[in-house]
Amino acid sequence: MPFLVIAFGVLLIAAGVYHFVNPAFYNPMMPRWFPRELANVAGGIAEVIIGIALLVPSWKTYGLYAACALMVVFLPLHIWDLLKPRPAIGPHWVATIRLLLQFLLIWWLWWEASAK
């Protein structure tokens, strides 16, 4: 199993757990009208499950497609954050790089999943 897939799986699990350890960390990244508590719990659970799937060889392909879908679901939040006067993650150039990396991540996950 490629090192990057393992690393991404571990990163997703850590991020998912962090949704429960420090939910306030994720609030600035979401629009005010968004159901933050529900989104936080759902995001945390999804990240942990997908991260585990990436680490189990027989589930890896499903995990890669699920991770790709999750990154697509997160994409509007990154765009919304970039368009704010003050992005949550830092200055606009950082939010722009984060958005570009999101597209790269979506491509990589799809490529990795379909490379059989």
Secondary structure, 3 states (H helix, E strand, C coil): CCHHHHHHHHHHHHHHHHHHHCHHHCHHHCCCCCCHHHHHHHHHHHHHHHHHHHHCHHHHHHHHHHHHHHHHHHHHHHHHHHHCCCCCCCCHHHHHHHHHHHHHHHHHHHHHHHCC
